[in-house]
Amino acid sequence: MNNRISIVFAINDSYAQHCSVSIVSILENNAGINFDFYVIGDYFSEESKKLLNSALKKYDHGNKIELKIVDDSLIKDLKINIKYITHHTYYRLLLAELFPDLNKILYLDADLVIDGSILELWNTPFDGYLCAGVKDTYVDRIKYKYKIGLKENDLYINAGVILMNLEAMRSEKISEQLFEVAQNCLDKFEFQDQDIINWVLRGRIKPILVNYNYTTEDIYYNKIKDPVIIHYTGKLKPWNINEKCRISLKKLYFKYLNKTPYRKFIWTFRKGSFVRTIKKIVGMTVKPKKIRVALVIDEYFGGMGTAFGGYGFLARHYIARYLPNEEFSVEVLLKKNEKRWEFRAKKEKIDGIKVIIPPGKKFVYSWMKRNSYDIYLTIELTHEILKYERKNKPVIHWIQDPRPWSEWVEIQTVQLFPESCYWNSELYDIVHRLYHEGVLKFISQGYFLNEKAKELYRLPKDVDIRYFPNPIDIDYSFEPETYEKKNHILFIGRIASVKRGWLFCEIAKRMPQYEFFLMGDSFLEKSRNDEIMAQYRNAIPNLHFLGHMEGEEKNQYIKEAKILVNTSIHEALPVTFLEALAYGTLLVSCRNPENLTYKFGEFVGTVLGDGFDDIPKFVEAIERIMSNEPRRLKLSCEAVKYIREIHSVSRFQQDMRQLIKDTVNKE
């Protein structure tokens, strides 16, 4: 067995210090083993050469380092997608040819430290594989592999640590294949040469333990004991003193930096102390300062040109309407301005509430600092504004509709008009980070959503999630026992793929004995949605398109209907369900949130795809309700009672105000 370990780093001159840290960390933890270090690049200053060579002086003289200038004319013009990465990353594609005398080599990025023995890693048998590496947990989490043609079970590794079988790679001309793909197919790859390596070598990569490439992603999401190679992936690095790098293992970098020739360049920074002075005003009555609540949402039910969705309805017609009083003020924060250099926030008063689009990226930090809200309330988290909050203000995250990837897999079974996927791992990361920083509390509108939230945000099983039902305007004068409903069947929702409104139309066609009313309009991808529904407009005598409705007009249709039909392929717990039940209107649906459809109507079972084959299930469920009036009336009365007990506005006001006060005062 070879008693020398060959390691290669590919860097530019600015990374010489970090490469020195990596080398020293290896030598500190692998006494008795001799190393051949190869540092390749296109230029090294005299100072870098001197310092890199001197890094080995105090260690065993059996170690050696070679700085190698590479002709990079072939790769210099290859596309760079990631701003903080240079073209030197493409050297990995050529290592088999750059080191023709070596049978294998360990490639390491220079933004890592080694805090243990790597002998076992080096002695990993290839068993016919071309290389070995550690699964990239970030790529797995964002569901990226399918975008480059890999299957879900294909191993995709982080290319910052690769044990390479150079002999086998040369025999199969792998470098030529890698470089050909880099030249001709680079536009399809977001992660550049890492994608290329994984795509070309798929099925030929041997998995190794996460201990040998423990990335920043793993530090956040995949806690293990005693990692050997700690890899500071991503934009934020331990040495970025102007950024808040919260990586818990960043101290290891400075531990080994202090053992390198670069230690004389280390600066010590001392945080200044700040004293808050509180002045007492004697003899004056001071009006208490209101708690300033920022309501974070991406739509406000038509306000400032936003869409008419469930989140926006809850935000505008319930939270912003019923939360403010002499103790609380509410401002709505929509998405920041997409123009990076837009320095002004856009503001508009809607129903007496200030609704704001914050300024662009270059000014949003200072804008958030100036406004200094006391607390943030999110309905899910639909945009990234909270990542610009630097004061760690408390956040209440209201779980409304968490969608882990398994939910998207179901949604994507619709073929007639597939729903656009808005999976956003950055938002889910923000929620996870805020929770682990101790500034975020979870509340949930439904117990059945909690496991989905744990999966989506990678939360511990014992995370504290408080049940917090949505409020509903309740007409207490409505008497379900005596009110004579009509043989009306209602659909409420935007016209969109996920709602599958075409099924409601097909149901109406099959049940001419009842009147069907479709309330809602298309907003996103309007032309395609309207095109699908056009075949049903004015074509079915008992089907009436009402368009978008609000207020008393909307309530009257709900009050008169006996059934609310929901054909969505995906739902959390829609406000429309609660509004219907408040008027004793029963549910027929293929979704059963919080078991409400089963308790107060007919649950037809899960219906995937376009749903046409399952239309008879809806027809039969409707008929079971309509043909049994005593049962319908009994369930109607029970539904009204349930809503009045659980979903009253007064309960919401009391509970939410108390929660906000307790959270702010705790801070």
N, C-alpha and C positions, 0 to 999 in steps of 0.2 A: 504494500500500500504506500502511495506517495507520501513522504513526510513533509512536503512543501505544499503550501496552499497559494494558488495564483488568484489574485483579485485585481479587477480593473475598475477604474472610475473614469467617466467621460465628463469633462467640465470645461467651462471657460475660466479665464484668469480670475474673475471676480469670486469664484467659488473655491479658490485655493484654501482659504481659511477653514471652510466647512469640510473640505476634503481632508485637511490635516486633523480635524477633530475626529472624523470617522476612522482614520488610520490609527491614531493614538488610542482610541477606544478599543480597537481590535487588539492592539499590542498589550494594553493593560489587562485584558481579560483572557488572553490566550498564550500565557507564558509556556515556553518549551516547544512551541511550534514555530517554524520558520515560514516567513511570508515573502512572496514576490508581488510587490505592488506595481501596477501599471496605471499611470495617470495619463490619459490621452486628451488632446485638445488641439486647437489651431494656433495658440499663442500662450506663452508663459513669460511673465516679467522676470527680471533677474531676482527681484526680491521674493517672488513666489517660488522660484526654483530653490533659492537658498533656504527659505523657511520650510518648504515641503521636505527637502533632503534632511534638514536638521531635526525633523520630527522623529527620526529613527535613532538618533545618536545615543540616547540613554537606554535603549533596549538591546536585546541580543544582536550581536553583529552578524548573525546568520540571516537577518532580514535585508532585503534590498528594495529600492524604489527606482523606477524608470519613468521619466517624463518623455512622452512620445508625441511628436507633432504629426498630425494626420492631414493628408491632403483631402480636404473636404469639398473640393470643387463639385463633386457629384451630388452632394446633399445640401449645399448652401442655399439653393433656391427652392427646396421643398417647403411646402406650406406649413406655417405654424398657426395652430388654432388657439393655443393657450398662451396668454400674454406673458406670463412669468417664466416660460420655458423657452430655451434657445434651441438653435438647430443642432447643437451638440448631442441632443437626445437621440438623433438618428444614427450615431456611431454604433449603437447596439445592433443595428441591422448588419453590420460589416465585421463583427468581431471574429467570426470563424476564419475570415481571410486576413484580418490584421494580425492574427497570432497563429501562423501556420505550424509552429513547432509545439503548440500546446494541444493536449487531448481534451482538456476541459478547463473552464475558468468560472469564477464567481463574479458576476457583474453586480456592482452596488451603485446606487445613486449616492450623491455626496451630501444629501440632506438627511442623514441618518446617523445614529450612534449604535455601537455594539456593546451590550452590557452583559455579555456572557460568552461561553465557548461556542465556536462555530465549527468545531471539528466534526461533530455528528452531521451537520448540514453538508459539509464538504464531502463526507464519505457516503452520502446518499447514492445508492445504486441507481443507474439510469433504467435498467431493465427494458432497453429498447426505446425509451423515450428520448426525444431530442433535447429537452430541457426540463427543469423543475422549478416551480414557483408557488406562491401563496395566493389563494383566491382573493380577488379584489372585492371586498365587501361593499364598497361604495357603488361600484358598477352593478352588483347584484341588487342592491337596494333600490336603485333608480330604474330598474327594469330596462337596461340599455342594450343587452346582448342581441335581442331580436332585431334591433335597428341595423346591425351590421351582418345579419344573416346567420347568427349563432343560435343554437337551440337552448332551451331553458336549462338543460342538464349539462351543457358544454362547460368545461372549466375555463374561466377567464381569470388570468392572474394579473396582479400588479407588477409591472415590469421593472420596479425599482430594485428588486432582488431576484436575480435569475442565475441558477446554476446551469451552465451551458455545456452540452455534449458537443464540443467543437469538432471532434473527429467524425461523428455521425453527420453533423450538419454539413461539413465539407463534402462528404461522400454523396450526399443527396442534393448538393448545390443549393442549399437553403438560402444563403446570402443573396444569390441571384434572384430567387423567388421573392424574397422580402423586398429587395430593391425594385424589382419590376412592379410589384403592387404599389409601392410608395410613389413611383413615377406616374402610374396610370390610374390608380383608384383612390387617391388620397382624399378627394372631395367627399367620399362617403363615410370617412372616419373622423369622429370628433376628437378622439384621444390619440390621434397621430400614430406614432410608431408602436405604441402599446397595443392599439387596435390591430395594427398590421401583424405584429408578432402573434397575437392570439388568434387572428383569423387564418393566417397561413399555417400555423402549427396546431390548429385545433385537433384534438384527439391524440396529440403526440406530446402533451405537456403533463408531467407527473406532479401531483399535488404534494405539498409539504406543509408542515405545521405552521399555524399563524404566528407562533413565537418568533419565526425567522423573517417576518415582515409585518410587524405590528404597527399599522398605519395610524394616522390621526383619526381616521374613521373608526378604527377598532378601539382607540382610546375612549371615544365617545360612546360607542354602541356595543362593544364586544370585550368586556373586561376579562382579563386573564391575569394569572400570577406569573411573575418573573419572565416577561418577554425578553428575548435575546437581542433582536434587532428592532430598534424603535425608529420608525420612519416618519419624519415630519412632512407628510404629504399636504397638498393644498397650497393656497397662496400665503397664509400666515405662517411664519417661521419663528422659532424662539429668538432669533437675532433681530427681528423686525421691531425695533424699540419704539417706532412711531405708531404701531398698531397694537391693539389689545389681543395678544396671543394667549389664549386660555388653556393651552394644552397642558395637562397635568404633569406630564413627564418632561417638560421643557428644561427642568433643572439639570437633567443629565447632560444636555448639550453644554451648559456652562461648567459642569463638573469636569468634563474632558477638555473643554477649551482651556481651562486653567492649567492643564498639563502639557499644552502645546507651546511651540515657540511664539504663538500669537498672544500669549497671556499678557505680555507687556502692553498690548493695545486695548485691553479690557478697561472700559470706563465704569465707574460706579455711579449709579444714579440714586438720589435720595428724594423720596416723595416729600413735597411740602406739606405742612400741616395747615389745616383750615379750621377756624373757630367760628361757630355760628353764634352771633350775639342776639339775644332776645331782649327787646326793650319792653318794659312794662309801662303802660300808659295809665297814670293814676288820675282818678276823678273823671274819666271819660267812659262812655258806653261804646264799646267797639263791636260793630256788627260782625258776627262770626263769618269767617271765610268759607265759601262754598267748596265742597269737594268737586274738583274738575275731573269729569269722566270723559275719556276719549273712546268713542264707539268705533271700532275698526271693522270696516265692511267694504265690499267691492261694488255693491249696488244698493240703491236707496229707493226702490220701487218707483222708478221713473224720475226721481230727483236728479238734477244736473245731467239729464240725458242718459241715466243708467237704465238697465233692464228691469222688467217687472217679475222678479223672482221671489221665492219663499223667504230667503235670507233678508232681502231688502224689505219685504212686507213686515217681517218681525221687527226689524230695526226701526222702520219709520212709524208704523202704526201701533206699536206696543212699547218698545224700549224707550225710544226718544219721546214718545207721547206721555208715558206714565211714570217714568223714573224721576225727572226733574222736579224739584220743589225748593223750598228756602234753604235746604242743606246741600242740594246737588245741582250741578249744571252738567249738560251733555253737549258735546260737539262730535260731529261725525267726521271720521277720516277715511276718505276714499283712497284709491290708488294714487301714488305720487305722479307728478307730471313726467311724461315719457321724454320730454326734452331735458337733457342733462343740465343745460345752462339756464333753464327757466328759474329765475330767482324769486318770483312772486308766487304766493299761494293763491289759488282761485277759491273765492268764498261766495256763498249764497245762503240766505235765510229761507228755510223751507218749513212751513208750519211752526215758525218761531224758533227753530233749531238751526244753529250754524253748521252748514255742511261745507267741508273743505277738501280741495285737492291740493296736497302739499307741493312745494316746489320740486324742481328736478334734483337729480342725484348730487350735483355739486353743491347744493345749498340746503338739502333736507336735514343734514346733521345739525347745522346751526339753528335751523328753524325749529326742530324738535326741542333743542336745548332751551330756546327762548320761550316756547310755549309751556314747557314744564307741567304737563298734566300730572294729576295725583295718582291716577290709575287708568289702565286700559281694559276695556271690555271687548272681547272678540267673539263674533258669532262664527265658530270655526276660526281659521285664520286664512283669509282669502287673498291677501297680498303682503309684501315683505316689509311694511313700514316699521315694524317693531325692531328690525335689525339695526335701525338707525338710532334707537334709544340707548344712550350711553350711561344713564343714571340708574339703571336697574330698578325702574319703577315697577310696582306690582301689576300683575296681569291676571284677569279672570277670563279663562278660556271656556266658552260655552259650547259644549259638544252638541252639534246639531245633525251633521251628516258626514261622519268620517268615512272615507272611501279607500280602504286598503286595496292592493292590486287585485285580490280575488273578486272584489266588486266590479272592477273595470273589466275583468275577463268576462263576467256575465253580461255587462252592458254592451260589450263589443260583439255579442252574438247577434245583435240586430243588423240585418243586411240591407233592408230596404233603404235606409238612410242612416248610416252609422253615426253615432254620437261622437263629437270631437272629444278627445281625451285631454283633460287638463291636469293630469298627474303632475305634481310639483314637489319634488323632493326637497327643494330649498325651504319651502314653507314648513314641511314636516320636520326638517332639521331645526328650524327656529323654535318650534313648539318644544321639541325634545330638549334643546339647549336651555331654554328659559325654565323648563321644569327642573332640570338638574342644577340650575343656578339658584333655585329656591325662590324665584320671584313669581311663579305661575301657579294658580289654583284651577282645578278642573271642576266644572259643574256639567250636568248632562240632562237633556230633555227626556231621555229614555234609558232605562236600565239595559235594554238590548243593544244599545250603541256602545257600551263601555268596552267590551272585548274588541270591537272594531277599532276603537280609539287606541287601545293599548297596542294593537298590532301596527297601526299606521304610524304612531308616534314613538314606537319602541319604548313603551313604558313598563315599569315593573308590575308584576301581577297584583301587588298589594297597594298600588297607587290609590290615593284618596280621591274619589269622585263622588260629589254630592248630587243627589237627585234634585232637579230644578225644573219643574214642568213649565212649558210655555203658557203665557197668559192668553186668555181669549175674552173678547167682549161678549158678555152674556146678557141676553134679553130676559130678565126675570119675570116679565109679564107673559112670556110664552108658556102656554099650558099644553103639554103634549097629549094629555088625556082627551082634551076637547077640540083641539085644533084639527080641522078637516084638511088633510093634505090631498094633493091631486096625484093622478097617475103620471107623475113627471119623474124623469130619470136624468140626473145631472152629471156633467163632467166639468171640473174646474182645473185649469192648469195651462201653462204656456204650450203652444203647439211646437213640439220638438221631438226629435227621435226618441229620446229616453222615455217620453210620456206615451208614445205610440197611440196618438189620438185616432189614427185610422181604425183601430180596433173598436173604439166607441162607435164610430160611424157604421162599421160592419154589423155591430150588435143591433143598432137602430134599424138597419135594413131588414134584419131577421125578426124584429118584434114590432110590427106596424100598429099593434094595439095600444102602445104607449107613446108618449111624447118625450123626445130626447132633446136636451139642451146642452150645447157645447160652449162653455164660457172660457174665453182666453184668446190669446193672439200669439203670433210668431214674432220673435225679436231677433235672436241670433240665427244666422244662416236662413234668413227670412225667405228668400226666393225659392230655395229648395223645399222648405217646409210647406210653403204656400202651394207649390207645384203638386206635391203629393196630395194635399187636402182638396185641391180644386175639383177633383173628380167627384167629390161628395157634396159640394155646395150646390144647392138647388136641385139635387138629383134624388133626394130621399124625402118624401113628403113630411114624415114625422120627425125629421132631424133639423134643428134650428141652431145656426151659428150666431152666438150673441156678441162675440168680440170681448174686449176687455171691459170689466165692470168693477165698480167699487161701491162701498157704502151701503145705503139702504136698498138701492136697486139690486145689488148683489145678494144682500141678506134675504130679500123677498123671494128670490128664486130658490135659495137654499131652504127657506122655511116651507115653501110649497111642495118641494120634491120629497118623494118617499125614499129615494136611493141616490147616493153618490157613487158613481162608478169610477174606479181608478185602474187604468190599464198599464201603468208605468212598469218598465222592466226593473227600475230601481227607485226606492223611496227610503227616506229615513222615517220621520214622523211628521208628515206635512201638516201645516196649519189648517189646510182645508179639511182634513179629517176631523180636527177638533171643532172647527166652525160648523161642520155638518152635524156632528153629534150634539152640539149645543142646541140645535133645533130638532133633535130627534130624527134626523135623516140618517138612515142606515148605510152601511158600507158594503160594497161588492168590489173585491180587489184580489189581485194575484200577489199582493204584498200584505204582510200581517204585522205591522210595527206594534210593539208592546202588547201583542195579542188582541189589539182592538178590533180588527176586522172579524176575527173569530167570535169575539164576545158580542159585538154589536152589528152583525151582518153575516155575510157569507165570504169565507176565504176559499178561493177556487184552486189554490195551490200555485206553486212557482210556475211561471210561464216565461220561457226564454225565447230568443230569436225574434222574428217578426210577429209571431203570435197568432197567425191566421188559423192554424190548425186547432187552436184552443178556444176559439170563439164560442163553440157550444157550451163550454164550461161556464162562461159568463151568462149566457142566455138561460141556462138551467138554474143558476144561482139567483138571478133576478126573478125568475118565475116562482122559485120557492118562497121568496119574500112576498111578492105581490099576491100570491094565491093563498096566503095564510095571514089574514088581517089581525087576528088576536095575537099571534106571535110577533108580528111587526110592531103592534102597539105596545106590547110588553117590553120589547127591546128598545123601542123609542124612548119610553119613560126611563128605563135604566140608563140609557146613554145621557140624557139630560141631567140626571142626578149625578152621574160620574163627573161630567164636566164642571158642574157647579161646586162639587167638593174639591176637585183637584186643580182646576185651571183658571181660577178666578184672578182678576186683575189685582184685587186688594191683597191677595196672598203673594202675588208676584212683587208688588210694591214693598210690602213689609219685609219679605225675605231678601230681596235683592239689595235694598237700602241697608239692611243690617249687615249683610255680607260685605258690601263695599266699605262700610264704616269699620268693621272689624279688621278687614284686610289693610286698609290705609293706616289705621291707628297702630296696628302691629308693626308696621314699618317704622 
